Amino acid sequence: MQLHISPSLRHVTVVKGKGLREFIKVKVGSRRFSYQMMFYSLLFFTFLLRLVFVLSTVDTIDGASPCSSLACLGKRLKPKLLGGRIETGNVPEAIYQVLEQPLSEEELKGRSDIPQTLEDFMSEVKRSKSDAREFAQKLKEMVTLMEQRTRTAKIQEYLYRHVASSSIPKQLHCLALKLANEHSINVAARLQLPEAELVPTLVENNYFHFVLASDNVLAASVVAKSLVQNSLRPHKIVLHIITDRKTYFPMQAWFSLHPLSPAIIEVKALHHFDWLSKGKVPVLEAMEKDQRVRSQFRGGSSVIVANNNENPVVVAAKLQALSPKYNSMMNHIRIHLPEVNLIRVTEKNALNIRLTTSLSLQLFPSLNKVVFLDDDVVIQTDLSPLWDIDMDGKVNGAVETCRGEDKFVMSKKFKSYLNFSNPIIATNFDPEECAWAYGMNVFDLAAWRKTNITSTYYHWLDENLKSDLSLWQLGTLPPGLIAFHGHVQTIDPFWHMLGLGYQEKTSFSDAESAAVVHFNGRAKPWLDIAFPHLRPLWAKYLDSSDRFIKSCHIRAS
């Protein structure tokens, strides 16, 4: 018997064998659907059922989550049909459970079976054919061990940087000694600064007065040279350099032998101010107490580094705050810029009678406005427009540090410095208030004299001592934030770029476009730990051919 089906499926003929045509002919009338399409559909669904059977069998073998054959097929085919990626399954709950369990440092101590690299980990997992729980446990141990080692390495790096930045480099020590010797043997190194006929300009308010407090001759030389070299009216610049007793002769020798005419340079030591010798000055007394409390309760860098639970970034901040500069008069002197009649000194006379007298701290009692500079800044443009800024009755013109593209440097608010868990701080200040920067500040001394900023500064220093130094991070900016609270006029960030001493990501081109760049942080530009791509901004103002620079092997790069 033979079966003949016409291509259109409209005729079906049955023929018996042996040549006899006994047939059954069926004629199919028109329908709304094609029987040819029905035939192909039957073939397609037959194939589909076989495919579903295979896929469901594979799912069962792989131990996947239960689902119907059609559902599994949909999951597998849908992304491909839509041109997307194949979806992956959820992470097994057993992995979460293992990863969430705490793992102490003691549990990993002495272990030699923990993979050291990703390659070792993958090789171990494949070899042992681990299940999900074992996989998660090995992964957790490896990552935890790597985290511990990374933290230890980071803290060691910060400690080494702290030691390097806190020590006096051999080159700087050499320079100070050679200049001190030059001062003793060379009359040209002992010139009066400024010359007698220029002394009246030191108190004239029609000049641009800058103040630099530093005990670092090399740093001061770069600040002074960059200031004068980039000024459009150098003959109108008066730079007042304040230093300590040990650095006075080297500082005087340097600027006597390296004049920056037509700018006017004054070099003065702290012991030249008679108020420092009249009894106990509050800032000196506070520094002495601060040093005693630090050594008694803080334990120095060894205690900070030994804290296993501290974030490395916090460790770095604490180490930086232990820098000697934070306990230096050079760092506190700015609070005495105007004439301040508030210091009361108690002494005993020959009859053992206690006498109390007022002491006037005078640095610049006749000046109306000055720009205060730190010694780790470099000036890259003319700064005379700072005198045209409308201070709106405020005292301190400063750049805010809570807004900017660099979220690491420009993210500082009051809560970044002050301890708001202390009720004294919490009840007086707003943690979200924007902080501002020391380093390049415009001070309206005339407005300052009408305030109680200096007495407020001393009051809060005393409160911090009473609180075992718990009101703020170590340093001079936190009490400054408090003392100048309500007296700060925000200036354009162009005038002061921060972070070049601790933010390696700052690009050279961005830094070069700022008016003043500040190497605040440990990586000072005169140290070997300075960031190589940023150091040229500072080194360009060094004269490598100078006999003092050359003999002390101070490199420009």
RODO-2510 file (C-alpha; in nm, 4 decimals, decimal comma):
residues 557
     n   res          X          Y          Z
     1     m     0,0000     0,0000     0,0000
     2     q     0,1234     0,3449    -0,0858
     3     l     0,0145     0,6799     0,0518
     4     h     0,0245     0,9847    -0,1730
     5     i    -0,0338     1,3333    -0,0287
     6     s    -0,0575     1,6286    -0,2645
     7     p     0,1732     1,9237    -0,1905
     8     s    -0,1248     2,1388    -0,1038
     9     l    -0,2587     1,8728     0,1365
    10     r    -0,5934     1,8945    -0,0441
    11     h    -0,5795     1,5380    -0,1952
    12     v    -0,4873     1,2119    -0,0197
    13     t    -0,4694     0,8847    -0,2332
    14     v    -0,4271     0,5273    -0,1027
    15     v    -0,2982     0,2733    -0,3639
    16     k    -0,2663    -0,1044    -0,3069
    17     g     0,0341    -0,2950    -0,4375
    18     k     0,0804    -0,5188    -0,7429
    19     g    -0,0240    -0,2503    -0,9861
    20     l    -0,3910    -0,2593    -0,8975
    21     r    -0,5143     0,0905    -0,8405
    22     e    -0,7715     0,0441    -0,5762
    23     f    -0,7579     0,3667    -0,4028
    24     i    -0,9365     0,5853    -0,1683
    25     k    -0,9328     0,9449    -0,2726
    26     v    -1,0154     1,2088    -0,0269
    27     k    -1,0791     1,5634    -0,1344
    28     v    -1,0377     1,8231     0,1319
    29     g    -1,2272     2,1475     0,1010
    30     s    -1,0965     2,4944     0,1764
    31     r    -1,0345     2,5811     0,5415
    32     r    -0,9291     2,8965     0,7218
    33     f    -0,5896     2,7471     0,7972
    34     s    -0,3404     2,5533     0,5866
    35     y    -0,2919     2,1813     0,6566
    36     q     0,0617     2,2293     0,5334
    37     m     0,1180     2,4723     0,8206
    38     m    -0,0401     2,2237     1,0619
    39     f     0,1987     1,9549     0,9443
    40     y     0,5051     2,1747     0,9955
    41     s     0,3724     2,2801     1,3330
    42     l     0,3461     1,9147     1,4403
    43     l     0,7075     1,8632     1,3374
    44     f     0,8196     2,1767     1,5324
    45     f     0,6390     2,0792     1,8536
    46     t     0,7805     1,7276     1,8288
    47     f     1,1298     1,8796     1,8212
    48     l     1,0406     2,1212     2,1016
    49     l     0,9195     1,8425     2,3311
    50     r     1,2425     1,6546     2,2805
    51     l     1,4433     1,9704     2,3610
    52     v     1,2409     2,0338     2,6780
    53     f     1,3049     1,6789     2,7896
    54     v     1,6832     1,7175     2,7418
    55     l     1,7007     2,0569     2,9203
    56     s     1,4933     1,9417     3,2164
    57     t     1,7169     1,6368     3,2512
    58     v     2,0311     1,8564     3,2528
    59     d     1,8764     2,0896     3,5151
    60     t     1,8032     1,7914     3,7378
    61     i     2,1563     1,6601     3,7060
    62     d     2,3122     2,0046     3,7796
    63     g     2,1028     2,0423     4,0943
    64     a     1,9540     2,3723     3,9844
    65     s     1,6561     2,5249     4,1570
    66     p     1,3352     2,3411     4,0636
    67     c     1,1284     2,4839     3,7829
    68     s     0,8980     2,3523     3,5112
    69     s     1,0462     2,2462     3,1815
    70     l     0,8823     2,5327     2,9936
    71     a     0,9921     2,7825     3,2580
    72     c     1,3511     2,6590     3,2421
    73     l     1,3372     2,6715     2,8649
    74     g     1,2107     3,0269     2,8797
    75     k     1,4952     3,1297     3,1093
    76     r     1,7474     2,9770     2,8721
    77     l     1,6021     3,1002     2,5447
    78     k     1,4641     3,4422     2,6320
    79     p     1,7946     3,6270     2,6694
    80     k     1,9267     3,4777     2,3469
    81     l     1,6101     3,5601     2,1548
    82     l     1,6174     3,9186     2,2837
    83     g     1,9877     3,9630     2,2214
    84     g     2,0749     3,9950     2,5901
    85     r     2,3106     3,8086     2,8182
    86     i     2,2330     3,4780     2,9794
    87     e     2,1126     3,5387     3,3325
    88     t     2,3080     3,3805     3,6124
    89     g     2,1541     3,2147     3,9124
    90     n     2,1418     3,3649     4,2624
    91     v     2,4317     3,3164     4,5023
    92     p     2,3519     3,0182     4,7261
    93     e     2,2450     3,1172     5,0768
    94     a     2,5183     2,8934     5,2219
    95     i     2,7842     3,1300     5,0843
    96     y     2,6229     3,4299     5,2544
    97     q     2,6055     3,2443     5,5829
    98     v     2,9756     3,1593     5,5757
    99     l     3,0878     3,5064     5,4678
   100     e     2,8824     3,6774     5,7387
   101     q     3,0398     3,4769     6,0192
   102     p     3,3174     3,6752     6,1994
   103     l     3,6747     3,5607     6,1496
   104     s     3,9320     3,6765     6,4039
   105     e     4,2984     3,7442     6,3428
   106     e     4,3906     3,4671     6,5869
   107     e     4,2138     3,2054     6,3722
   108     l     4,4433     3,2861     6,0810
   109     k     4,7678     3,3132     6,2763
   110     g     5,0168     3,0431     6,1818
   111     r     4,7970     2,8996     5,9058
   112     s     4,9945     2,7742     5,6062
   113     d     4,7045     2,6221     5,4123
   114     i     4,5438     2,9530     5,3118
   115     p     4,5869     3,0348     4,9395
   116     q     4,8181     3,3317     4,8818
   117     t     4,7016     3,4255     4,5330
   118     l     4,3895     3,3966     4,3196
   119     e     4,5661     3,1365     4,1070
   120     d     4,6390     2,9256     4,4161
   121     f     4,2786     2,9631     4,5276
   122     m     4,1314     2,8474     4,1951
   123     s     4,3738     2,5548     4,1773
   124     e     4,2812     2,4457     4,5314
   125     v     3,9070     2,4710     4,4665
   126     k     3,9265     2,2690     4,1432
   127     r     4,1460     2,0040     4,2969
   128     s     3,9333     1,9485     4,6062
   129     k     3,6000     1,9874     4,4183
   130     s     3,4635     2,1971     4,7043
   131     d     3,0952     2,2560     4,7612
   132     a     2,9525     2,6067     4,8086
   133     r     3,0243     2,6223     5,1829
   134     e     3,3871     2,5113     5,1491
   135     f     3,4329     2,7494     4,8553
   136     a     3,3071     3,0427     5,0635
   137     q     3,5212     2,9497     5,3633
   138     k     3,8427     2,9359     5,1587
   139     l     3,7571     3,2625     4,9858
   140     k     3,6822     3,4331     5,3173
   141     e     4,0093     3,3195     5,4737
   142     m     4,2133     3,4353     5,1775
   143     v     4,0472     3,7790     5,1535
   144     t     4,0669     3,8367     5,5303
   145     l     4,4368     3,7490     5,5322
   146     m     4,4985     3,9862     5,2409
   147     e     4,3079     4,2647     5,4200
   148     q     4,5181     4,2193     5,7336
   149     r     4,8414     4,2320     5,5379
   150     t     4,7263     4,5369     5,3390
   151     r     4,6294     4,7225     5,6567
   152     t     4,9628     4,6416     5,8215
   153     a     5,1536     4,7570     5,5143
   154     k     4,9520     5,0801     5,4942
   155     i     5,0106     5,1637     5,8587
   156     q     5,3822     5,0910     5,8245
   157     e     5,3932     5,3226     5,5242
   158     y     5,2223     5,5988     5,7224
   159     l     5,4585     5,5440     6,0150
   160     y     5,7671     5,5667     5,7939
   161     r     5,6315     5,8808     5,6300
   162     h     5,5622     6,0279     5,9744
   163     v     5,9188     5,9583     6,0852
   164     a     6,0578     6,1003     5,7609
   165     s     5,8478     6,4173     5,7804
   166     s     5,9129     6,4730     6,1519
   167     s     6,2904     6,4449     6,1244
   168     i     6,5188     6,7227     6,0052
   169     p     6,6715     6,6108     5,6750
   170     k     7,0500     6,6205     5,6599
   171     q     7,0386     6,8750     5,3770
   172     l     6,8300     7,1230     5,5773
   173     h     7,0538     7,0802     5,8810
   174     c     7,3580     7,1368     5,6601
   175     l     7,2098     7,4547     5,5132
   176     a     7,1299     7,6014     5,8553
   177     l     7,4823     7,5284     5,9850
   178     k     7,6573     7,6757     5,6815
   179     l     7,4447     7,9897     5,6930
   180     a     7,5016     8,0301     6,0672
   181     n     7,8743     8,0037     6,0049
   182     e     7,8484     8,2537     5,7199
   183     h     7,6659     8,4935     5,9537
   184     s     7,9554     8,4791     6,1988
   185     i     8,2376     8,5393     5,9494
   186     n     8,0821     8,7492     5,6725
   187     v     7,9628     9,1016     5,7438
   188     a     7,7512     9,0912     5,4275
   189     a     7,5439     8,8155     5,5915
   190     r     7,4620     9,0401     5,8876
   191     l     7,2874     9,3226     5,7069
   192     q     6,9953     9,4933     5,8754
   193     l     6,6722     9,3724     5,7139
   194     p     6,5301     9,5943     5,5883
   195     e     6,7711     9,8798     5,5413
   196     a     6,7236    10,1768     5,7740
   197     e     6,5648    10,4004     5,5102
   198     l     6,3009    10,1321     5,4353
   199     v     6,1955    10,0695     5,7961
   200     p     5,8976    10,3136     5,7770
   201     t     5,7398    10,0958     5,5055
   202     l     5,6925     9,8175     5,7617
   203     v     5,3927    10,0027     5,9082
   204     e     5,2555    10,1744     5,5969
   205     n     4,9170    10,0410     5,4895
   206     n     4,9576    10,1383     5,1229
   207     y     5,1897     9,8387     5,0786
   208     f     5,0975     9,4728     5,0381
   209     h     5,2022     9,3116     5,3663
   210     f     5,2653     8,9368     5,3826
   211     v     5,3540     8,7422     5,6976
   212     l     5,5515     8,4184     5,6961
   213     a     5,6290     8,2303     6,0197
   214     s     5,8897     7,9595     5,9678
   215     d     6,1987     7,7945     6,1137
   216     n     6,2854     7,6386     5,7753
   217     v     6,5245     7,8559     5,5735
   218     l     6,4910     7,6551     5,2541
   219     a     6,1096     7,6587     5,2634
   220     a     6,1012     8,0310     5,3435
   221     s     6,3343     8,1069     5,0524
   222     v     6,0970     7,9374     4,8053
   223     v     5,7894     8,1159     4,9427
   224     a     5,9642     8,4531     4,9240
   225     k     6,1082     8,4014     4,5763
   226     s     5,7811     8,2712     4,4297
   227     l     5,5917     8,5628     4,5875
   228     v     5,8200     8,8337     4,4487
   229     q     5,8883     8,6712     4,1121
   230     n     5,5153     8,6422     4,0303
   231     s     5,4174     8,9847     4,1566
   232     l     5,3208     9,2568     3,9090
   233     r     5,4280     9,5251     4,1593
   234     p     5,7187     9,3775     4,3581
   235     h     5,8203     9,7238     4,4820
   236     k     5,4929     9,7342     4,6808
   237     i     5,5545     9,4021     4,8605
   238     v     5,6605     9,3862     5,2242
   239     l     5,7336     9,0360     5,3518
   240     h     5,7574     8,9965     5,7301
   241     i     5,9432     8,6754     5,8193
   242     i     5,9114     8,5597     6,1804
   243     t     6,1359     8,2811     6,3020
   244     d     6,2707     8,1380     6,6267
   245     r     6,5975     8,2066     6,8072
   246     k     6,7977     7,9152     6,6619
   247     t     6,6991     7,9942     6,3023
   248     y     6,7303     8,3722     6,3170
   249     f     7,0978     8,3990     6,2146
   250     p     7,0724     8,1495     5,9242
   251     m     6,7505     8,3183     5,8063
   252     q     6,9092     8,6638     5,8219
   253     a     7,2197     8,5383     5,6423
   254     w     7,0168     8,3871     5,3580
   255     f     6,8088     8,6973     5,2846
   256     s     7,1074     8,9280     5,3299
   257     l     7,3003     8,7343     5,0675
   258     h     6,9961     8,6714     4,8453
   259     p     6,8105     9,0058     4,8294
   260     l     6,4751     9,0152     4,6516
   261     s     6,4766     9,3817     4,5551
   262     p     6,2698     9,5829     4,4992
   263     a     6,0555     9,3884     4,7484
   264     i     6,1137     9,4680     5,1159
   265     i     6,2080     9,1794     5,3467
   266     e     6,1987     9,1926     5,7266
   267     v     6,3458     8,9093     5,9351
   268     k     6,2538     8,9056     6,3015
   269     a     6,2842     8,6434     6,5751
   270     l     6,0315     8,5701     6,8468
   271     h     6,2726     8,6809     7,1176
   272     h     6,2687     9,0273     6,9626
   273     f     5,9115     9,0677     7,0849
   274     d     5,9469     9,1785     7,4464
   275     w     5,6113     9,0339     7,5534
   276     l     5,7529     8,6819     7,5248
   277     s     5,9932     8,7517     7,8102
   278     k     5,7333     8,9041     8,0448
   279     g     5,5968     8,6152     8,2429
   280     k     5,3992     8,3243     8,1045
   281     v     5,2315     8,3901     7,7734
   282     p     4,9093     8,1881     7,7328
   283     v     5,0050     8,0277     7,4047
   284     l     5,3399     7,9113     7,5452
   285     e     5,1738     7,7856     7,8608
   286     a     4,9124     7,6019     7,6554
   287     m     5,1849     7,4435     7,4410
   288     e     5,3680     7,3190     7,7508
   289     k     5,0510     7,1664     7,8977
   290     d     4,9544     7,0236     7,5619
   291     q     5,2892     6,8495     7,5296
   292     r     5,2664     6,7001     7,8787
   293     v     4,9131     6,5702     7,8249
   294     r     5,0039     6,4235     7,4860
   295     s     5,2944     6,2250     7,6269
   296     q     5,0937     6,1104     7,9289
   297     f     4,7693     6,0041     7,7650
   298     r     4,8412     5,9566     7,3950
   299     g     5,1572     5,7484     7,4165
   300     g     5,2998     5,8737     7,0905
   301     s     5,3154     5,7028     6,7531
   302     s     5,3726     5,3523     6,8956
   303     v     5,0319     5,3510     7,0669
   304     i     4,8577     5,4887     6,7585
   305     v     5,0108     5,2254     6,5305
   306     a     4,9393     4,9432     6,7774
   307     n     4,5628     4,9998     6,7597
   308     n     4,4493     4,7043     6,5508
   309     n     4,0933     4,8291     6,5081
   310     e     4,1763     5,1750     6,3731
   311     n     4,1223     5,2643     6,0101
   312     p     4,4608     5,3284     5,8405
   313     v     4,3416     5,6700     5,7204
   314     v     4,2585     5,7676     6,0803
   315     v     4,5981     5,6375     6,1916
   316     a     4,7635     5,8573     5,9273
   317     a     4,5730     6,1648     6,0494
   318     k     4,6754     6,1024     6,4112
   319     l     5,0383     6,0497     6,3161
   320     q     5,0387     6,3700     6,1164
   321     a     4,8930     6,5579     6,4126
   322     l     5,1869     6,4390     6,6242
   323     s     5,4233     6,6301     6,3982
   324     p     5,6437     6,8753     6,5928
   325     k     5,5053     7,1643     6,3884
   326     y     5,1728     7,1357     6,5710
   327     n     5,3489     7,2100     6,8978
   328     s     5,5617     7,4888     6,7526
   329     m     5,5198     7,8554     6,8268
   330     m     5,5537     7,9127     6,4527
   331     n     5,2181     7,7433     6,4082
   332     h     5,0424     7,9368     6,6845
   333     i     5,1867     8,2821     6,6161
   334     r     4,9112     8,3807     6,3733
   335     i     4,6678     8,4239     6,6625
   336     h     4,8772     8,7253     6,7734
   337     l     4,8813     8,9164     6,4445
   338     p     4,6857     9,2228     6,5657
   339     e     4,7518     9,4177     6,8845
   340     v     4,5802     9,2282     7,1657
   341     n     4,5451     9,3724     7,5152
   342     l     4,4080     9,0748     7,7000
   343     i     4,6954     8,8914     7,8625
   344     r     4,7154     8,9139     8,2384
   345     v     5,0414     8,8056     8,3988
   346     t     5,0576     8,7162     8,7677
   347     e     5,3962     8,7479     8,9405
   348     k     5,5317     8,7720     9,2944
   349     n     5,7470     9,0661     9,4040
   350     a     6,0283     9,0668     9,6608
   351     l     5,7738     9,0773     9,9457
   352     n     5,5992     8,7689     9,8053
   353     i     5,2978     8,9779     9,7076
   354     r     5,1132     8,8575     9,3982
   355     l     5,0904     9,1299     9,1346
   356     t     4,8747     9,1097     8,8241
   357     t     4,9607     9,3199     8,5209
   358     s     4,8274     9,3426     8,1673
   359     l     5,0477     9,2391     7,8816
   360     s     5,0027     9,3595     7,5266
   361     l     5,0988     9,1096     7,2572
   362     q     5,2022     9,3179     6,9597
   363     l     5,3078     9,1813     6,6241
   364     f     5,1574     9,4270     6,3787
   365     p     4,9578     9,6824     6,5805
   366     s     4,9637     9,9438     6,3011
   367     l     4,8654     9,7321     6,0013
   368     n     4,5072     9,7018     5,8781
   369     k     4,5359     9,3977     5,6527
   370     v     4,7898     9,1202     5,5951
   371     v     4,8075     8,7906     5,4055
   372     f     4,9435     8,5083     5,6193
   373     l     5,1380     8,2337     5,4405
   374     d     5,2503     7,8902     5,5561
   375     d     5,6038     7,7888     5,4604
   376     d     5,4871     7,4890     5,2543
   377     v     5,3105     7,6971     4,9901
   378     v     5,4206     7,8166     4,6478
   379     i     5,2814     8,1366     4,4945
   380     q     5,2162     8,1158     4,1203
   381     t     5,0461     8,4452     4,0403
   382     d     5,0190     8,8047     4,1547
   383     l     4,8406     8,8177     4,4925
   384     s     4,7707     9,1906     4,5081
   385     p     4,4013     9,1377     4,4086
   386     l     4,3507     8,9822     4,7538
   387     w     4,3527     9,3363     4,8938
   388     d     4,0500     9,4201     4,6754
   389     i     3,8325     9,1426     4,8231
   390     d     3,5321     9,2776     5,0099
   391     m     3,5628     9,1226     5,3542
   392     d     3,2116     9,2382     5,4489
   393     g     3,3246     9,3118     5,8030
   394     k     3,4699     8,9628     5,8482
   395     v     3,8185     8,8951     5,9829
   396     n     3,9477     8,5878     5,8008
   397     g     3,9359     8,5459     5,4231
   398     a     3,9790     8,1745     5,3558
   399     v     3,8967     7,8989     5,1061
   400     e     3,6265     7,6565     5,2167
   401     t     3,7209     7,2885     5,2194
   402     c     3,3840     7,1130     5,1868
   403     r     3,3121     7,1800     4,8196
   404     g     3,5142     7,0836     4,5151
   405     e     3,5901     6,8172     4,2573
   406     d     3,8470     6,6464     4,4775
   407     k     3,6206     6,4688     4,7253
   408     f     3,9178     6,3478     4,9297
   409     v     4,0673     6,6913     4,9976
   410     m     3,7598     6,9120     4,9664
   411     s     3,5223     6,7211     5,1932
   412     k     3,6088     6,8691     5,5327
   413     k     3,3367     6,9903     5,7667
   414     f     3,3391     7,0734     6,1365
   415     k     3,2683     6,7081     6,2119
   416     s     3,5956     6,6215     6,0353
   417     y     3,7923     6,7982     6,3096
   418     l     3,5760     6,8422     6,6192
   419     n     3,4529     6,5624     6,8471
   420     f     3,0742     6,5924     6,8383
   421     s     3,0317     6,3034     7,0788
   422     n     3,1452     6,5508     7,3429
   423     p     2,8443     6,7552     7,4663
   424     i     3,0525     7,0745     7,4895
   425     i     3,1157     7,0619     7,1157
   426     a     2,7723     6,9240     7,0225
   427     t     2,5844     7,2056     7,1963
   428     n     2,7916     7,4876     7,0450
   429     f     2,8584     7,3924     6,6828
   430     d     2,6991     7,2388     6,3752
   431     p     2,8755     6,9223     6,2516
   432     e     2,7722     6,9938     5,8910
   433     e     2,9188     7,3442     5,8858
   434     c     3,1858     7,3858     5,6203
   435     a     3,5471     7,4004     5,7360
   436     w     3,8089     7,6311     5,5853
   437     a     4,1848     7,6182     5,5337
   438     y     4,4880     7,7665     5,7003
   439     g     4,7891     7,8292     5,4776
   440     m     4,6889     8,1334     5,2739
   441     n     4,4576     8,3640     5,4691
   442     v     4,3609     8,7271     5,4282
   443     f     4,3340     8,8800     5,7765
   444     d     4,1572     9,2104     5,8316
   445     l     4,3424     9,3203     6,1437
   446     a     4,1305     9,6319     6,1903
   447     a     3,8161     9,4157     6,2119
   448     w     4,0004     9,1594     6,4274
   449     r     4,0778     9,4181     6,6951
   450     k     3,7042     9,4707     6,7456
   451     t     3,6449     9,1025     6,8311
   452     n     3,7338     8,8573     7,1072
   453     i     3,8849     8,6008     6,8669
   454     t     4,2168     8,5682     7,0483
   455     s     4,0628     8,5297     7,3937
   456     t     3,8183     8,2731     7,2495
   457     y     4,1140     8,0793     7,1102
   458     y     4,2777     8,0634     7,4527
   459     h     3,9510     7,9752     7,6235
   460     w     3,8981     7,6706     7,4028
   461     l     4,2624     7,5613     7,4325
   462     d     4,2058     7,5546     7,8066
   463     e     3,8777     7,3632     7,7679
   464     n     4,0526     7,1055     7,5539
   465     l     4,3233     7,0576     7,8157
   466     k     4,0582     7,0104     8,0831
   467     s     3,8937     6,7487     7,8623
   468     d     4,2178     6,5514     7,8167
   469     l     4,2583     6,6763     7,4574
   470     s     3,9305     6,5102     7,3623
   471     l     3,7488     6,8040     7,2006
   472     w     3,9230     6,7834     6,8640
   473     q     4,1939     6,6178     6,6608
   474     l     4,5463     6,7251     6,7417
   475     g     4,6506     7,0361     6,5518
   476     t     4,5933     7,4120     6,5355
   477     l     4,3138     7,4268     6,2795
   478     p     4,0367     7,2919     6,5119
   479     p     4,0751     7,5710     6,7738
   480     g     4,1057     7,8113     6,4809
   481     l     3,7721     7,6906     6,3414
   482     i     3,6182     7,7682     6,6805
   483     a     3,7914     8,1016     6,7416
   484     f     3,7090     8,2418     6,3959
   485     h     3,3576     8,0960     6,3961
   486     g     3,1278     8,3580     6,2426
   487     h     3,4217     8,5722     6,1294
   488     v     3,5184     8,3941     5,8051
   489     q     3,4696     8,5394     5,4587
   490     t     3,4782     8,2749     5,1853
   491     i     3,7150     8,3446     4,8953
   492     d     3,7439     8,1771     4,5554
   493     p     3,9143     7,8314     4,5605
   494     f     4,1415     7,9544     4,2808
   495     w     4,3469     8,1379     4,5405
   496     h     4,4406     7,8315     4,7432
   497     m     4,4762     7,4681     4,6261
   498     l     4,5261     7,2192     4,9082
   499     g     4,6417     6,8637     4,9558
   500     l     4,9619     6,8443     4,7516
   501     g     5,1345     6,6831     5,0489
   502     y     4,8904     6,3942     5,0826
   503     q     4,6876     6,3707     4,7603
   504     e     4,8902     6,2006     4,4901
   505     k     4,5982     6,2099     4,2450
   506     t     4,6262     6,5865     4,1982
   507     s     4,7454     6,6441     3,8425
   508     f     5,0336     6,8769     3,7583
   509     s     4,8208     7,0787     3,5135
   510     d     4,5461     7,1376     3,7706
   511     a     4,7962     7,2419     4,0359
   512     e     4,9792     7,4693     3,7950
   513     s     4,6589     7,6646     3,7293
   514     a     4,6059     7,7639     4,0967
   515     a     4,7245     8,0941     4,2455
   516     v     4,8751     7,9287     4,5535
   517     v     4,9490     7,5577     4,5923
   518     h     4,9784     7,4164     4,9417
   519     f     5,1862     7,1067     5,0206
   520     n     4,9966     7,0405     5,3419
   521     g     5,0502     6,6844     5,4579
   522     r     5,3587     6,4727     5,5185
   523     a     5,4999     6,4703     5,1639
   524     k     5,6694     6,8100     5,1850
   525     p     5,8400     6,9147     4,8610
   526     w     6,1844     6,9388     5,0249
   527     l     6,1638     6,5741     5,1394
   528     d     6,2423     6,2621     4,9382
   529     i     5,8889     6,1362     5,0069
   530     a     5,7395     6,4223     4,8027
   531     f     5,5251     6,3208     4,5055
   532     p     5,7636     6,3345     4,2053
   533     h     5,5148     6,4810     3,9578
   534     l     5,4242     6,7696     4,1940
   535     r     5,7676     6,8547     4,3337
   536     p     5,8712     7,0589     4,0232
   537     l     5,6113     7,3222     4,1199
   538     w     5,8267     7,3936     4,4240
   539     a     6,1723     7,3054     4,2920
   540     k     6,1546     7,5580     4,0053
   541     y     6,2254     7,8321     4,2621
   542     l     6,5497     7,6670     4,3786
   543     d     6,8781     7,7839     4,2316
   544     s     7,0815     7,4659     4,1988
   545     s     7,3933     7,6679     4,1197
   546     d     7,3808     7,8558     4,4507
   547     r     7,6885     7,7684     4,6559
   548     f     7,4918     7,6882     4,9721
   549     i     7,2340     7,4761     4,7898
   550     k     7,5068     7,2982     4,5949
   551     s     7,7348     7,2304     4,8903
   552     c     7,4490     7,0757     5,0912
   553     h     7,3470     6,8525     4,7979
   554     i     6,9936     6,9915     4,7832
   555     r     6,8438     6,8672     4,4593
   556     a     6,5836     7,0462     4,2504
   557     s     6,4369     6,7139     4,1352
***
